[in-house]
Amino acid sequence: MAIPFTPVRHTISMAAKAKAAPKMVPAKPVSSSAPGQPLTMEERLHRIAALGKRIESYIQFMCQVPALSGNSPEVQGRAVTAFYNQLVLVEGQLAHIHDELRLE
């Protein structure tokens, strides 16, 4: 079952490029805590559950962004928008996998 991947394209004005915030460092992949790819369905399901918990903690954090101090509203807005866009993309992909499995 092939899952199509459509990258999100963003356009940035020259002024925004000049004033761009530092790039974020991506989170460590799950495989860094457990060596190698999961070999069995049980291992994959265990890692899916762990990923779900990590994602839930990211969501809880993002929902508290307005209460954070030290970040401008613009920075907070960009982070929330980027997080939302990626979450919508991933949810659509996961829904597609879910629906395909239920229909087989």
C-alpha positions in Angstrom: 0.0 0.0 0.0 1.7 3.1 -1.2 1.1 6.3 0.7 1.5 9.5 -1.4 3.6 12.2 0.1 3.0 15.8 -0.9 5.5 18.2 0.5 4.3 21.5 1.8 5.6 24.5 -0.2 6.1 27.8 1.6 7.0 31.1 0.0 8.9 33.7 2.0 9.3 37.3 1.1 12.8 38.8 0.9 12.1 40.9 4.0 11.1 37.8 5.9 14.2 35.9 4.7 16.4 38.7 6.0 14.6 38.6 9.4 14.3 34.8 9.5 14.4 33.2 12.9 17.1 30.6 13.6 16.3 27.1 12.2 14.9 24.6 14.7 16.8 21.4 15.3 14.6 18.3 14.5 13.8 16.0 17.3 15.7 12.8 17.6 14.1 9.9 15.8 12.7 7.1 17.9 15.3 4.7 16.5 18.0 6.7 18.4 16.6 5.2 21.7 16.2 1.7 20.2 18.8 0.6 17.7 17.8 -0.5 14.3 14.4 -0.7 12.6 11.7 -2.7 14.4 11.6 -6.2 13.0 8.2 -7.5 14.2 4.7 -6.1 14.2 4.8 -6.2 18.0 8.0 -4.0 18.0 6.4 -1.6 15.5 3.2 -1.3 17.6 5.3 -0.7 20.7 7.1 2.2 18.9 3.8 3.5 17.5 2.5 3.8 21.1 5.7 5.5 22.2 5.5 8.0 19.3 1.8 8.7 20.2 2.9 9.7 23.7 5.6 11.9 22.4 3.3 13.6 19.9 0.7 14.1 22.7 3.3 15.9 24.8 4.2 18.1 21.8 0.5 19.0 21.3 0.1 19.8 25.0 3.1 22.1 24.9 1.9 23.9 21.8 -1.5 24.5 23.4 0.3 26.3 26.1 2.3 28.6 23.8 0.2 31.7 24.5 1.2 31.5 28.2 5.0 31.3 27.4 7.2 34.2 28.1 10.3 35.1 26.2 8.9 34.7 22.7 7.2 37.4 20.6 3.7 36.8 19.4 5.0 36.6 15.8 7.4 33.8 16.7 4.6 32.0 18.6 2.3 32.5 15.7 4.8 31.0 13.2 5.5 28.0 15.4 1.8 27.3 16.0 1.0 27.7 12.3 3.9 25.4 11.2 2.9 22.8 13.9 -0.8 22.9 12.8 0.1 22.5 9.1 2.3 19.5 9.8 -0.3 17.9 12.1 -3.0 18.3 9.5 -0.7 16.7 6.9 0.2 13.8 9.1 -3.4 13.3 10.2 -4.5 13.0 6.6 -1.8 10.5 5.8 -2.7 8.4 8.9 -6.4 8.6 8.1 -5.7 7.3 4.6 -3.8 4.3 6.0 -6.6 3.7 8.6 -9.3 3.8 6.0 -7.4 1.5 3.6 -7.0 -1.1 6.3 -10.6 -1.0 7.4 -11.8 -1.4 3.8 -9.6 -4.4 3.0 
